[in-house]
Amino acid sequence: MALFNFIETGIIDYKKCWDQQESFLEKVVQDRILKGTPSEENFFLLVEHPPVYTLGKSGDPGNMLISAEFLEKIGASLYQINRGGDITYHGPGQIVGYPIIDLEYYHLGIRDFIWKMEEAIIQTIAEFGLHGDRKQGATGVWLDADNVLQARKICAIGVRVSHYVTMHGFALNVNTDLQYFRYINPCGFASAAVTSLQQELGKTIDMNLVKSILKEKFNQIY
């Protein structure tokens, strides 16, 4: 399998990055059509965004708990987008990953694709001494997943697949300002707690170190 083509942009406007994803997806789809076989072309964006909320195509707008005026006051924006899942937050200090790959080339179904994404995150945070896990009935990576009172999400996942090619992806909270999650029901769960590496470890985490580990784990697991 081809190693992932990681592209790091630093902080990038959400809409600009979304357009970039669509452009990369089209390149992979056209390569697939031209060759008549699954495409080994891939693009894997690793970015941060200015404060922004994104609502999945079947998400409930009621999970945004603040008005448009308050949204402007806190310097955030809102987009309804074409991925699965409900509402989530992206902002500085959070690593957002967008793998744009041909699932057939990697011999993956969508469930396997998401499982491997979760596994890469679980193995990444394990390098920092945290035990991540999956939670029944929900995507993403959680800490104390089986404890109703203590379960908290550290990584959200939401994807879209078009012509067997993926876009959107994961959002791993590293040094994220968790205050912004108070204004939504994260991923549609009214009672869901959210955490970060910084929150759990009590110190600021080197973002470049996390990215380096993430890249290693994704290349190993896929």
C-alpha positions in Angstrom: 0.0 0.0 0.0 1.1 3.6 -0.7 2.2 5.7 2.3 -0.1 8.5 3.0 0.6 11.9 1.4 0.4 14.1 4.5 -0.3 17.8 3.9 0.1 20.2 6.8 -1.3 23.7 6.4 -1.3 25.0 10.0 -4.5 27.0 10.8 -6.7 27.2 7.7 -10.2 28.7 7.2 -12.8 25.9 7.3 -14.5 26.7 3.9 -11.1 27.0 2.2 -10.1 23.6 3.5 -13.5 22.0 2.6 -13.0 23.2 -1.0 -9.5 21.8 -1.0 -10.9 18.4 0.1 -13.4 18.5 -2.7 -10.7 19.2 -5.2 -8.5 16.4 -3.9 -11.5 14.0 -3.9 -12.2 14.8 -7.5 -8.5 14.1 -8.4 -8.7 10.7 -6.8 -12.1 9.9 -8.5 -10.7 11.0 -11.9 -7.6 8.9 -11.5 -9.8 5.9 -10.7 -12.0 6.5 -13.8 -8.9 7.1 -16.1 -7.2 3.9 -15.0 -10.3 1.8 -14.6 -8.9 0.5 -11.3 -8.9 1.7 -7.7 -6.6 4.7 -7.3 -3.5 4.7 -5.2 -3.6 8.5 -5.2 -4.2 9.8 -1.7 -4.2 13.1 0.2 -4.2 13.4 4.0 -4.7 16.9 5.3 -3.6 17.6 8.9 -4.8 21.0 9.9 -6.2 23.4 12.6 -9.2 25.7 12.1 -10.2 29.0 13.5 -13.2 28.5 15.8 -16.0 26.8 13.8 -19.0 24.5 14.3 -19.9 22.0 11.7 -23.3 20.2 11.4 -23.6 16.9 9.5 -26.1 16.6 6.7 -28.6 14.7 9.0 -27.7 16.6 12.2 -30.2 18.4 14.4 -29.8 22.2 14.3 -31.3 22.1 17.9 -27.9 20.8 19.1 -26.5 24.3 18.5 -27.4 25.9 21.8 -26.6 29.5 21.1 -27.9 32.3 18.8 -26.3 33.6 15.7 -25.5 36.8 17.6 -23.7 34.9 20.4 -21.9 32.9 17.8 -20.5 36.1 16.3 -19.6 37.3 19.8 -17.4 34.3 20.5 -15.7 34.7 17.1 -17.0 31.4 15.7 -18.8 30.4 12.5 -21.2 27.6 11.6 -21.4 25.4 8.5 -23.9 22.6 7.6 -21.8 20.1 5.6 -22.0 16.9 3.7 -20.5 14.4 6.2 -22.3 12.0 8.5 -22.8 12.7 12.2 -24.2 15.6 14.1 -22.6 18.8 15.4 -19.0 19.3 16.5 -16.5 22.0 17.1 -13.1 22.7 15.5 -10.6 25.2 16.7 -7.0 26.1 17.5 -5.1 23.4 19.5 -7.1 20.6 17.8 -5.6 18.4 15.2 -8.1 17.8 12.4 -7.3 15.0 9.9 -8.9 14.6 6.5 -7.9 11.4 4.7 -9.0 11.4 1.1 -8.4 7.8 -0.2 -9.9 5.2 -2.4 -11.4 2.6 -0.1 -11.2 -0.2 -2.8 -7.4 0.4 -3.1 -7.1 -0.2 0.6 -9.5 -3.1 0.5 -11.7 -1.4 3.1 -15.4 -1.0 3.8 -16.6 2.1 5.5 -16.9 0.5 8.9 -13.3 -0.9 8.6 -12.1 2.5 7.5 -13.6 4.2 10.6 -12.4 1.4 12.9 -8.8 1.8 11.7 -9.1 5.6 12.1 -10.2 5.1 15.7 -7.4 2.6 16.3 -4.8 5.0 15.0 -6.1 7.6 17.5 -6.2 5.1 20.3 -2.6 4.1 19.7 -1.5 7.7 19.4 -2.9 8.8 22.8 -1.5 5.6 24.3 1.9 7.1 23.6 0.9 9.8 26.2 -0.3 7.2 28.8 -4.0 7.5 28.0 -6.3 4.5 27.5 -8.7 5.3 24.7 -11.6 3.1 23.6 -14.7 2.9 21.5 -18.1 3.6 22.9 -21.1 1.4 22.1 -23.5 3.2 19.7 -21.1 6.1 19.0 -18.1 6.8 16.7 -14.9 8.4 17.9 -12.5 7.7 20.7 -13.4 8.0 24.4 -11.8 7.7 27.8 -13.6 5.6 30.4 -16.0 4.7 27.6 -18.0 2.1 29.7 -18.5 4.4 32.7 -21.7 6.3 32.3 -20.7 9.0 34.7 -17.1 9.5 33.6 -17.1 8.8 29.8 -15.6 11.7 27.9 -14.8 12.1 24.2 -11.3 13.0 23.1 -11.7 12.5 19.4 -14.7 13.0 17.1 -15.1 11.3 13.7 -17.4 12.0 10.8 -16.9 11.0 7.2 -18.4 11.1 3.7 -17.8 8.6 0.9 -18.4 9.4 -2.8 -17.5 7.0 -5.6 -15.6 4.9 -2.9 -13.5 7.9 -2.0 -13.5 9.4 1.5 -13.4 12.9 2.8 -13.8 14.7 6.2 -12.3 12.6 9.1 -11.3 13.1 12.7 -10.8 15.9 15.2 -8.4 15.1 18.1 -8.5 17.5 21.0 -4.9 18.3 22.0 -4.7 21.8 23.5 -8.3 22.7 22.5 -10.2 25.4 24.4 -13.0 23.1 25.7 -15.2 26.1 26.6 -16.6 26.1 23.0 -18.1 22.7 23.5 -20.4 24.1 26.2 -22.5 25.8 23.4 -23.5 22.5 21.7 -24.6 19.0 22.3 -21.4 17.4 21.0 -22.1 14.9 18.2 -25.8 15.1 19.3 -25.3 13.8 22.8 -26.7 16.2 25.4 -24.9 14.6 28.2 -21.5 13.9 26.5 -18.4 15.3 28.2 -15.5 16.3 26.1 -11.8 16.3 27.0 -8.3 16.8 25.6 -4.8 15.6 26.0 -4.0 18.9 27.8 -7.0 18.5 30.1 -6.0 14.9 31.0 -2.3 15.4 31.4 -2.4 18.9 33.0 0.1 20.5 30.6 0.3 21.9 27.1 1.2 19.2 24.6 3.6 19.6 21.7 1.3 19.6 18.6 4.2 18.6 16.2 4.9 15.6 18.4 1.3 14.5 18.3 1.2 14.9 14.5 4.4 12.9 14.1 2.9 10.0 16.1 -0.4 10.2 14.2 1.4 10.0 10.9 3.4 6.9 12.0 0.3 5.2 13.4 -1.9 5.8 10.3 0.8 4.5 8.0 1.2 1.4 10.2 -2.5 0.6 10.5 -3.7 1.2 7.0 
